[in-house]
Amino acid sequence: MKGLISMYYNEKRKAITAKYVKTHLDDIKIRVPKGQREKLKAIASEMGMSMNQMFIKAVEEYIEKNYKPEAESETD
């Protein structure tokens, strides 16, 4: 019986997670040279985060440092 309960829980949890992902998240696919994925995964792990977290943080930091909306740059 225990195996049956854990199987149900896993399937239920999987369905709940899939629904959350579908309604709250967007996918962005990136391509990297062969072998780079494992290197990036190891670096992210050393930093205590997932690759997804690392990429989001890197993009946010890049935008913060480099993005200047047109309205701001016209007044400079």
N, CA, C and O atoms as a CHARMM CRD file, in Angstrom:
* protein
*
  304
    1    1 MET  N      0.81600  -1.19000   0.00000 PROA 1      0.00000
    2    1 MET  CA     0.00000   0.00000   0.00000 PROA 1      0.00000
    3    1 MET  C      0.86700   1.26500   0.00000 PROA 1      0.00000
    4    1 MET  O      0.52600   2.24600  -0.66000 PROA 1      0.00000
    5    2 LYS  N      1.99200   1.24800   0.73900 PROA 2      0.00000
    6    2 LYS  CA     2.85200   2.41600   0.81300 PROA 2      0.00000
    7    2 LYS  C      3.35600   2.82400  -0.57500 PROA 2      0.00000
    8    2 LYS  O      3.37300   4.01300  -0.89600 PROA 2      0.00000
    9    3 GLY  N      3.75800   1.87700  -1.38400 PROA 3      0.00000
   10    3 GLY  CA     4.22600   2.16300  -2.73300 PROA 3      0.00000
   11    3 GLY  C      3.14900   2.80800  -3.58200 PROA 3      0.00000
   12    3 GLY  O      3.43200   3.69700  -4.38500 PROA 3      0.00000
   13    4 LEU  N      1.92400   2.36600  -3.41100 PROA 4      0.00000
   14    4 LEU  CA     0.79500   2.92200  -4.14600 PROA 4      0.00000
   15    4 LEU  C      0.56000   4.37900  -3.75700 PROA 4      0.00000
   16    4 LEU  O      0.30000   5.21600  -4.62100 PROA 4      0.00000
   17    5 ILE  N      0.64800   4.68500  -2.47300 PROA 5      0.00000
   18    5 ILE  CA     0.45000   6.05600  -2.00000 PROA 5      0.00000
   19    5 ILE  C      1.55000   6.97000  -2.52600 PROA 5      0.00000
   20    5 ILE  O      1.26200   8.06900  -3.00000 PROA 5      0.00000
   21    6 SER  N      2.79700   6.53700  -2.45100 PROA 6      0.00000
   22    6 SER  CA     3.88400   7.38900  -2.92600 PROA 6      0.00000
   23    6 SER  C      3.81400   7.57400  -4.43300 PROA 6      0.00000
   24    6 SER  O      4.17100   8.64100  -4.93200 PROA 6      0.00000
   25    7 MET  N      3.36100   6.56000  -5.17600 PROA 7      0.00000
   26    7 MET  CA     3.20500   6.69400  -6.61400 PROA 7      0.00000
   27    7 MET  C      2.12400   7.73500  -6.91200 PROA 7      0.00000
   28    7 MET  O      2.30800   8.58700  -7.78200 PROA 7      0.00000
   29    8 TYR  N      1.00600   7.67200  -6.19800 PROA 8      0.00000
   30    8 TYR  CA    -0.07600   8.63900  -6.38300 PROA 8      0.00000
   31    8 TYR  C      0.41800  10.03800  -6.04700 PROA 8      0.00000
   32    8 TYR  O      0.16100  10.98500  -6.79000 PROA 8      0.00000
   33    9 TYR  N      1.11000  10.16800  -4.95800 PROA 9      0.00000
   34    9 TYR  CA     1.62700  11.47400  -4.55300 PROA 9      0.00000
   35    9 TYR  C      2.55700  12.02000  -5.62600 PROA 9      0.00000
   36    9 TYR  O      2.45600  13.19300  -5.98700 PROA 9      0.00000
   37   10 ASN  N      3.45100  11.20100  -6.13800 PROA 10     0.00000
   38   10 ASN  CA     4.38900  11.65600  -7.15600 PROA 10     0.00000
   39   10 ASN  C      3.66200  12.10500  -8.42000 PROA 10     0.00000
   40   10 ASN  O      4.00700  13.13500  -8.99900 PROA 10     0.00000
   41   11 GLU  N      2.66000  11.34000  -8.85200 PROA 11     0.00000
   42   11 GLU  CA     1.90300  11.70400 -10.04300 PROA 11     0.00000
   43   11 GLU  C      1.08600  12.97500  -9.79600 PROA 11     0.00000
   44   11 GLU  O      0.98700  13.83500 -10.67200 PROA 11     0.00000
   45   12 LYS  N      0.50600  13.08900  -8.61100 PROA 12     0.00000
   46   12 LYS  CA    -0.27200  14.28100  -8.26900 PROA 12     0.00000
   47   12 LYS  C      0.64000  15.49900  -8.22000 PROA 12     0.00000
   48   12 LYS  O      0.30900  16.54800  -8.77200 PROA 12     0.00000
   49   13 ARG  N      1.77400  15.36500  -7.56800 PROA 13     0.00000
   50   13 ARG  CA     2.74100  16.46600  -7.47400 PROA 13     0.00000
   51   13 ARG  C      3.22200  16.86200  -8.87000 PROA 13     0.00000
   52   13 ARG  O      3.36600  18.04900  -9.16400 PROA 13     0.00000
   53   14 LYS  N      3.46600  15.89400  -9.70800 PROA 14     0.00000
   54   14 LYS  CA     3.92100  16.15100 -11.07800 PROA 14     0.00000
   55   14 LYS  C      2.87400  16.96600 -11.84100 PROA 14     0.00000
   56   14 LYS  O      3.22400  17.90600 -12.55400 PROA 14     0.00000
   57   15 ALA  N      1.60300  16.61700 -11.69900 PROA 15     0.00000
   58   15 ALA  CA     0.52000  17.33000 -12.37500 PROA 15     0.00000
   59   15 ALA  C      0.39400  18.76000 -11.85400 PROA 15     0.00000
   60   15 ALA  O      0.18400  19.69100 -12.63100 PROA 15     0.00000
   61   16 ILE  N      0.52100  18.93300 -10.54500 PROA 16     0.00000
   62   16 ILE  CA     0.43300  20.26900  -9.95000 PROA 16     0.00000
   63   16 ILE  C      1.58500  21.13700 -10.44500 PROA 16     0.00000
   64   16 ILE  O      1.38700  22.30100 -10.79600 PROA 16     0.00000
   65   17 THR  N      2.77500  20.57300 -10.47300 PROA 17     0.00000
   66   17 THR  CA     3.94400  21.31100 -10.95000 PROA 17     0.00000
   67   17 THR  C      3.78000  21.69800 -12.41500 PROA 17     0.00000
   68   17 THR  O      4.08000  22.83100 -12.79100 PROA 17     0.00000
   69   18 ALA  N      3.31000  20.77300 -13.24500 PROA 18     0.00000
   70   18 ALA  CA     3.11100  21.05400 -14.66900 PROA 18     0.00000
   71   18 ALA  C      2.10500  22.18100 -14.86700 PROA 18     0.00000
   72   18 ALA  O      2.29900  23.03800 -15.72900 PROA 18     0.00000
   73   19 LYS  N      1.04600  22.18800 -14.08800 PROA 19     0.00000
   74   19 LYS  CA     0.03500  23.24200 -14.18900 PROA 19     0.00000
   75   19 LYS  C      0.62900  24.58900 -13.79600 PROA 19     0.00000
   76   19 LYS  O      0.37600  25.59700 -14.45600 PROA 19     0.00000
   77   20 TYR  N      1.41600  24.61200 -12.72400 PROA 20     0.00000
   78   20 TYR  CA     2.05900  25.85000 -12.28600 PROA 20     0.00000
   79   20 TYR  C      2.98500  26.38800 -13.37200 PROA 20     0.00000
   80   20 TYR  O      2.94800  27.57500 -13.69500 PROA 20     0.00000
   81   21 VAL  N      3.80900  25.51700 -13.92800 PROA 21     0.00000
   82   21 VAL  CA     4.75800  25.92500 -14.96700 PROA 21     0.00000
   83   21 VAL  C      4.00500  26.50300 -16.16300 PROA 21     0.00000
   84   21 VAL  O      4.39500  27.53800 -16.70300 PROA 21     0.00000
   85   22 LYS  N      2.94400  25.84500 -16.56900 PROA 22     0.00000
   86   22 LYS  CA     2.17500  26.28000 -17.73900 PROA 22     0.00000
   87   22 LYS  C      1.54200  27.64400 -17.52700 PROA 22     0.00000
   88   22 LYS  O      1.47900  28.44200 -18.46300 PROA 22     0.00000
   89   23 THR  N      1.07100  27.93100 -16.31900 PROA 23     0.00000
   90   23 THR  CA     0.34900  29.17100 -16.07900 PROA 23     0.00000
   91   23 THR  C      1.22500  30.32500 -15.58300 PROA 23     0.00000
   92   23 THR  O      0.82300  31.48300 -15.69700 PROA 23     0.00000
   93   24 HSD  N      2.40300  30.04100 -15.03900 PROA 24     0.00000
   94   24 HSD  CA     3.20100  31.10500 -14.43300 PROA 24     0.00000
   95   24 HSD  C      4.57300  31.35700 -15.06600 PROA 24     0.00000
   96   24 HSD  O      5.21400  32.36000 -14.75200 PROA 24     0.00000
   97   25 LEU  N      5.02700  30.48100 -15.93600 PROA 25     0.00000
   98   25 LEU  CA     6.38700  30.61300 -16.44700 PROA 25     0.00000
   99   25 LEU  C      6.43100  30.58700 -17.97400 PROA 25     0.00000
  100   25 LEU  O      5.57700  29.97900 -18.61900 PROA 25     0.00000
  101   26 ASP  N      7.42700  31.24800 -18.54000 PROA 26     0.00000
  102   26 ASP  CA     7.71700  31.18500 -19.96600 PROA 26     0.00000
  103   26 ASP  C      9.02700  30.43500 -20.14600 PROA 26     0.00000
  104   26 ASP  O      9.87500  30.42600 -19.25400 PROA 26     0.00000
  105   27 ASP  N      9.18600  29.80900 -21.29800 PROA 27     0.00000
  106   27 ASP  CA    10.42300  29.10300 -21.62000 PROA 27     0.00000
  107   27 ASP  C     11.25600  29.94300 -22.58300 PROA 27     0.00000
  108   27 ASP  O     10.72900  30.57000 -23.50200 PROA 27     0.00000
  109   28 ILE  N     12.56000  29.94100 -22.35300 PROA 28     0.00000
  110   28 ILE  CA    13.52000  30.53200 -23.27000 PROA 28     0.00000
  111   28 ILE  C     14.59400  29.47600 -23.47900 PROA 28     0.00000
  112   28 ILE  O     15.17600  28.97400 -22.51700 PROA 28     0.00000
  113   29 LYS  N     14.85100  29.14400 -24.72100 PROA 29     0.00000
  114   29 LYS  CA    15.84600  28.12100 -25.01800 PROA 29     0.00000
  115   29 LYS  C     17.11400  28.80100 -25.52300 PROA 29     0.00000
  116   29 LYS  O     17.05600  29.66900 -26.39400 PROA 29     0.00000
  117   30 ILE  N     18.25600  28.40400 -24.97300 PROA 30     0.00000
  118   30 ILE  CA    19.52800  28.92000 -25.47500 PROA 30     0.00000
  119   30 ILE  C     20.37700  27.74500 -25.93700 PROA 30     0.00000
  120   30 ILE  O     20.22100  26.61700 -25.46800 PROA 30     0.00000
  121   31 ARG  N     21.25600  28.03000 -26.84400 PROA 31     0.00000
  122   31 ARG  CA    22.16200  26.99800 -27.36300 PROA 31     0.00000
  123   31 ARG  C     23.60000  27.41500 -27.02800 PROA 31     0.00000
  124   31 ARG  O     23.97400  28.58000 -27.16300 PROA 31     0.00000
  125   32 VAL  N     24.37800  26.45100 -26.59600 PROA 32     0.00000
  126   32 VAL  CA    25.78100  26.69400 -26.26200 PROA 32     0.00000
  127   32 VAL  C     26.63300  25.65600 -26.98300 PROA 32     0.00000
  128   32 VAL  O     26.13800  24.58700 -27.34000 PROA 32     0.00000
  129   33 PRO  N     27.90300  25.96000 -27.19900 PROA 33     0.00000
  130   33 PRO  CA    28.77600  24.98900 -27.84700 PROA 33     0.00000
  131   33 PRO  C     28.85800  23.68800 -27.04600 PROA 33     0.00000
  132   33 PRO  O     28.70700  23.69300 -25.82400 PROA 33     0.00000
  133   34 LYS  N     29.09600  22.58600 -27.73800 PROA 34     0.00000
  134   34 LYS  CA    29.22700  21.27300 -27.09200 PROA 34     0.00000
  135   34 LYS  C     30.22500  21.35100 -25.95200 PROA 34     0.00000
  136   34 LYS  O     31.29900  21.93800 -26.08800 PROA 34     0.00000
  137   35 GLY  N     29.86400  20.76100 -24.83800 PROA 35     0.00000
  138   35 GLY  CA    30.73300  20.72700 -23.66900 PROA 35     0.00000
  139   35 GLY  C     30.54200  21.91400 -22.73600 PROA 35     0.00000
  140   35 GLY  O     30.89800  21.84200 -21.56000 PROA 35     0.00000
  141   36 GLN  N     29.98400  23.00000 -23.24700 PROA 36     0.00000
  142   36 GLN  CA    29.80000  24.20800 -22.43900 PROA 36     0.00000
  143   36 GLN  C     28.69900  24.02000 -21.38700 PROA 36     0.00000
  144   36 GLN  O     28.76900  24.58900 -20.29800 PROA 36     0.00000
  145   37 ARG  N     27.69600  23.22600 -21.72100 PROA 37     0.00000
  146   37 ARG  CA    26.57700  23.02400 -20.79400 PROA 37     0.00000
  147   37 ARG  C     27.06200  22.45700 -19.45700 PROA 37     0.00000
  148   37 ARG  O     26.68800  22.95700 -18.39500 PROA 37     0.00000
  149   38 GLU  N     27.87400  21.43900 -19.51000 PROA 38     0.00000
  150   38 GLU  CA    28.37800  20.82000 -18.27600 PROA 38     0.00000
  151   38 GLU  C     29.26600  21.78000 -17.49500 PROA 38     0.00000
  152   38 GLU  O     29.24300  21.79100 -16.26400 PROA 38     0.00000
  153   39 LYS  N     30.04200  22.57900 -18.20400 PROA 39     0.00000
  154   39 LYS  CA    30.89600  23.56600 -17.53800 PROA 39     0.00000
  155   39 LYS  C     30.03100  24.60000 -16.81700 PROA 39     0.00000
  156   39 LYS  O     30.30300  24.93800 -15.66500 PROA 39     0.00000
  157   40 LEU  N     28.99500  25.10100 -17.48300 PROA 40     0.00000
  158   40 LEU  CA    28.09600  26.08500 -16.87800 PROA 40     0.00000
  159   40 LEU  C     27.33200  25.48500 -15.70400 PROA 40     0.00000
  160   40 LEU  O     27.11600  26.14500 -14.68700 PROA 40     0.00000
  161   41 LYS  N     26.92800  24.23000 -15.85600 PROA 41     0.00000
  162   41 LYS  CA    26.20900  23.54600 -14.78100 PROA 41     0.00000
  163   41 LYS  C     27.10000  23.42400 -13.53900 PROA 41     0.00000
  164   41 LYS  O     26.63600  23.63300 -12.41800 PROA 41     0.00000
  165   42 ALA  N     28.36700  23.08700 -13.73800 PROA 42     0.00000
  166   42 ALA  CA    29.30600  22.95400 -12.62100 PROA 42     0.00000
  167   42 ALA  C     29.54600  24.30100 -11.94200 PROA 42     0.00000
  168   42 ALA  O     29.60700  24.38000 -10.71500 PROA 42     0.00000
  169   43 ILE  N     29.68200  25.35600 -12.74100 PROA 43     0.00000
  170   43 ILE  CA    29.89700  26.69100 -12.18100 PROA 43     0.00000
  171   43 ILE  C     28.68600  27.11700 -11.35500 PROA 43     0.00000
  172   43 ILE  O     28.83200  27.62800 -10.24400 PROA 43     0.00000
  173   44 ALA  N     27.49300  26.90500 -11.90100 PROA 44     0.00000
  174   44 ALA  CA    26.26500  27.25800 -11.17600 PROA 44     0.00000
  175   44 ALA  C     26.18800  26.49100  -9.86500 PROA 44     0.00000
  176   44 ALA  O     25.82800  27.05200  -8.83000 PROA 44     0.00000
  177   45 SER  N     26.52100  25.22100  -9.91100 PROA 45     0.00000
  178   45 SER  CA    26.49300  24.39300  -8.70500 PROA 45     0.00000
  179   45 SER  C     27.47300  24.91500  -7.65800 PROA 45     0.00000
  180   45 SER  O     27.14200  24.97300  -6.47300 PROA 45     0.00000
  181   46 GLU  N     28.67400  25.29400  -8.08800 PROA 46     0.00000
  182   46 GLU  CA    29.66400  25.85800  -7.17300 PROA 46     0.00000
  183   46 GLU  C     29.16000  27.15800  -6.54100 PROA 46     0.00000
  184   46 GLU  O     29.51700  27.48900  -5.41100 PROA 46     0.00000
  185   47 MET  N     28.32600  27.88800  -7.28600 PROA 47     0.00000
  186   47 MET  CA    27.76900  29.14600  -6.78800 PROA 47     0.00000
  187   47 MET  C     26.51300  28.91800  -5.94300 PROA 47     0.00000
  188   47 MET  O     25.92300  29.86500  -5.42200 PROA 47     0.00000
  189   48 GLY  N     26.11100  27.64500  -5.81600 PROA 48     0.00000
  190   48 GLY  CA    24.95700  27.31300  -4.99900 PROA 48     0.00000
  191   48 GLY  C     23.62800  27.61700  -5.65500 PROA 48     0.00000
  192   48 GLY  O     22.65000  27.91400  -4.96900 PROA 48     0.00000
  193   49 MET  N     23.58000  27.54600  -6.98500 PROA 49     0.00000
  194   49 MET  CA    22.33400  27.82000  -7.69000 PROA 49     0.00000
  195   49 MET  C     22.19600  26.92200  -8.90600 PROA 49     0.00000
  196   49 MET  O     23.14400  26.26400  -9.33200 PROA 49     0.00000
  197   50 SER  N     20.99500  26.91500  -9.44800 PROA 50     0.00000
  198   50 SER  CA    20.75800  26.15100 -10.67700 PROA 50     0.00000
  199   50 SER  C     21.25600  26.97200 -11.86500 PROA 50     0.00000
  200   50 SER  O     21.51600  28.16700 -11.73000 PROA 50     0.00000
  201   51 MET  N     21.38400  26.34200 -13.00800 PROA 51     0.00000
  202   51 MET  CA    21.76400  27.08200 -14.21200 PROA 51     0.00000
  203   51 MET  C     20.71300  28.14300 -14.51200 PROA 51     0.00000
  204   51 MET  O     21.05500  29.26000 -14.90200 PROA 51     0.00000
  205   52 ASN  N     19.45200  27.81100 -14.33600 PROA 52     0.00000
  206   52 ASN  CA    18.37800  28.75900 -14.58700 PROA 52     0.00000
  207   52 ASN  C     18.53800  29.99600 -13.70900 PROA 52     0.00000
  208   52 ASN  O     18.44700  31.12200 -14.19800 PROA 52     0.00000
  209   53 GLN  N     18.77300  29.79400 -12.42700 PROA 53     0.00000
  210   53 GLN  CA    18.97500  30.92900 -11.50700 PROA 53     0.00000
  211   53 GLN  C     20.18400  31.75700 -11.93500 PROA 53     0.00000
  212   53 GLN  O     20.14100  32.98700 -11.91000 PROA 53     0.00000
  213   54 MET  N     21.26200  31.07800 -12.32800 PROA 54     0.00000
  214   54 MET  CA    22.47900  31.77400 -12.73500 PROA 54     0.00000
  215   54 MET  C     22.23500  32.62500 -13.98100 PROA 54     0.00000
  216   54 MET  O     22.68500  33.76800 -14.05400 PROA 54     0.00000
  217   55 PHE  N     21.52200  32.06700 -14.95800 PROA 55     0.00000
  218   55 PHE  CA    21.25400  32.81100 -16.18900 PROA 55     0.00000
  219   55 PHE  C     20.35400  34.01200 -15.92600 PROA 55     0.00000
  220   55 PHE  O     20.59600  35.09600 -16.45600 PROA 55     0.00000
  221   56 ILE  N     19.32300  33.82900 -15.11600 PROA 56     0.00000
  222   56 ILE  CA    18.42700  34.94400 -14.80300 PROA 56     0.00000
  223   56 ILE  C     19.19800  36.05400 -14.10500 PROA 56     0.00000
  224   56 ILE  O     19.06000  37.22700 -14.45200 PROA 56     0.00000
  225   57 LYS  N     20.00500  35.68600 -13.12700 PROA 57     0.00000
  226   57 LYS  CA    20.80200  36.68000 -12.39400 PROA 57     0.00000
  227   57 LYS  C     21.77400  37.39500 -13.33300 PROA 57     0.00000
  228   57 LYS  O     21.92600  38.61500 -13.25600 PROA 57     0.00000
  229   58 ALA  N     22.42500  36.65400 -14.20600 PROA 58     0.00000
  230   58 ALA  CA    23.38900  37.25100 -15.13800 PROA 58     0.00000
  231   58 ALA  C     22.69600  38.22700 -16.08800 PROA 58     0.00000
  232   58 ALA  O     23.21600  39.31300 -16.34300 PROA 58     0.00000
  233   59 VAL  N     21.54500  37.85700 -16.60700 PROA 59     0.00000
  234   59 VAL  CA    20.81300  38.73400 -17.52300 PROA 59     0.00000
  235   59 VAL  C     20.33000  39.98500 -16.78500 PROA 59     0.00000
  236   59 VAL  O     20.45200  41.09600 -17.30000 PROA 59     0.00000
  237   60 GLU  N     19.78800  39.80700 -15.58900 PROA 60     0.00000
  238   60 GLU  CA    19.32000  40.95600 -14.81300 PROA 60     0.00000
  239   60 GLU  C     20.46400  41.92300 -14.51900 PROA 60     0.00000
  240   60 GLU  O     20.29400  43.13700 -14.63300 PROA 60     0.00000
  241   61 GLU  N     21.63200  41.39100 -14.13900 PROA 61     0.00000
  242   61 GLU  CA    22.78500  42.24300 -13.85200 PROA 61     0.00000
  243   61 GLU  C     23.26800  42.95100 -15.11000 PROA 61     0.00000
  244   61 GLU  O     23.62600  44.12800 -15.06400 PROA 61     0.00000
  245   62 TYR  N     23.28000  42.24200 -16.23200 PROA 62     0.00000
  246   62 TYR  CA    23.70400  42.84100 -17.50600 PROA 62     0.00000
  247   62 TYR  C     22.77800  43.98800 -17.88800 PROA 62     0.00000
  248   62 TYR  O     23.24000  45.06200 -18.27300 PROA 62     0.00000
  249   63 ILE  N     21.47000  43.76300 -17.78200 PROA 63     0.00000
  250   63 ILE  CA    20.49300  44.80000 -18.12400 PROA 63     0.00000
  251   63 ILE  C     20.65600  46.00700 -17.20500 PROA 63     0.00000
  252   63 ILE  O     20.64300  47.15100 -17.66000 PROA 63     0.00000
  253   64 GLU  N     20.80700  45.74700 -15.92700 PROA 64     0.00000
  254   64 GLU  CA    20.96000  46.83400 -14.95300 PROA 64     0.00000
  255   64 GLU  C     22.16500  47.71400 -15.29000 PROA 64     0.00000
  256   64 GLU  O     22.09400  48.93600 -15.16300 PROA 64     0.00000
  257   65 LYS  N     23.26100  47.10600 -15.71500 PROA 65     0.00000
  258   65 LYS  CA    24.48700  47.85200 -16.00800 PROA 65     0.00000
  259   65 LYS  C     24.46300  48.50700 -17.38200 PROA 65     0.00000
  260   65 LYS  O     25.05700  49.57000 -17.56500 PROA 65     0.00000
  261   66 ASN  N     23.78200  47.89000 -18.36000 PROA 66     0.00000
  262   66 ASN  CA    23.93000  48.33200 -19.74500 PROA 66     0.00000
  263   66 ASN  C     22.69500  48.91800 -20.41400 PROA 66     0.00000
  264   66 ASN  O     22.82900  49.61000 -21.42300 PROA 66     0.00000
  265   67 TYR  N     21.52700  48.67300 -19.90400 PROA 67     0.00000
  266   67 TYR  CA    20.31300  49.11200 -20.59600 PROA 67     0.00000
  267   67 TYR  C     19.93900  50.52300 -20.18700 PROA 67     0.00000
  268   67 TYR  O     19.79700  50.83600 -19.00500 PROA 67     0.00000
  269   68 LYS  N     19.78300  51.36500 -21.19700 PROA 68     0.00000
  270   68 LYS  CA    19.32300  52.71500 -20.97000 PROA 68     0.00000
  271   68 LYS  C     18.12700  52.93800 -21.90600 PROA 68     0.00000
  272   68 LYS  O     18.29200  52.98600 -23.12500 PROA 68     0.00000
  273   69 PRO  N     16.93800  53.07100 -21.33900 PROA 69     0.00000
  274   69 PRO  CA    15.75900  53.30100 -22.19800 PROA 69     0.00000
  275   69 PRO  C     15.95000  54.54300 -23.07700 PROA 69     0.00000
  276   69 PRO  O     16.66500  55.47300 -22.70100 PROA 69     0.00000
  277   70 GLU  N     15.31100  54.54900 -24.23900 PROA 70     0.00000
  278   70 GLU  CA    15.46600  55.67200 -25.17600 PROA 70     0.00000
  279   70 GLU  C     15.09800  57.01000 -24.54300 PROA 70     0.00000
  280   70 GLU  O     15.76300  58.01300 -24.80300 PROA 70     0.00000
  281   71 ALA  N     14.06900  57.04400 -23.73200 PROA 71     0.00000
  282   71 ALA  CA    13.63900  58.29700 -23.09400 PROA 71     0.00000
  283   71 ALA  C     14.76100  58.89700 -22.26600 PROA 71     0.00000
  284   71 ALA  O     14.94000  60.11500 -22.26400 PROA 71     0.00000
  285   72 GLU  N     15.52100  58.06500 -21.56100 PROA 72     0.00000
  286   72 GLU  CA    16.64200  58.54600 -20.75900 PROA 72     0.00000
  287   72 GLU  C     17.78600  59.00400 -21.63100 PROA 72     0.00000
  288   72 GLU  O     18.38000  60.04800 -21.36200 PROA 72     0.00000
  289   73 SER  N     18.11800  58.25000 -22.67900 PROA 73     0.00000
  290   73 SER  CA    19.28200  58.57600 -23.50700 PROA 73     0.00000
  291   73 SER  C     19.04000  59.82400 -24.34700 PROA 73     0.00000
  292   73 SER  O     20.00700  60.47700 -24.73800 PROA 73     0.00000
  293   74 GLU  N     17.79100  60.18200 -24.64200 PROA 74     0.00000
  294   74 GLU  CA    17.50200  61.39100 -25.41300 PROA 74     0.00000
  295   74 GLU  C     17.76300  62.64300 -24.58700 PROA 74     0.00000
  296   74 GLU  O     18.10100  63.68800 -25.14300 PROA 74     0.00000
  297   75 THR  N     17.61200  62.55400 -23.27300 PROA 75     0.00000
  298   75 THR  CA    17.82100  63.72200 -22.41800 PROA 75     0.00000
  299   75 THR  C     19.28300  63.89000 -22.00900 PROA 75     0.00000
  300   75 THR  O     19.64200  64.92000 -21.43700 PROA 75     0.00000
  301   76 ASP  N     20.12400  62.91300 -22.28600 PROA 76     0.00000
  302   76 ASP  CA    21.53900  62.98700 -21.89900 PROA 76     0.00000
  303   76 ASP  C     22.32200  63.90600 -22.81300 PROA 76     0.00000
  304   76 ASP  O     23.52600  64.08100 -22.62800 PROA 76     0.00000
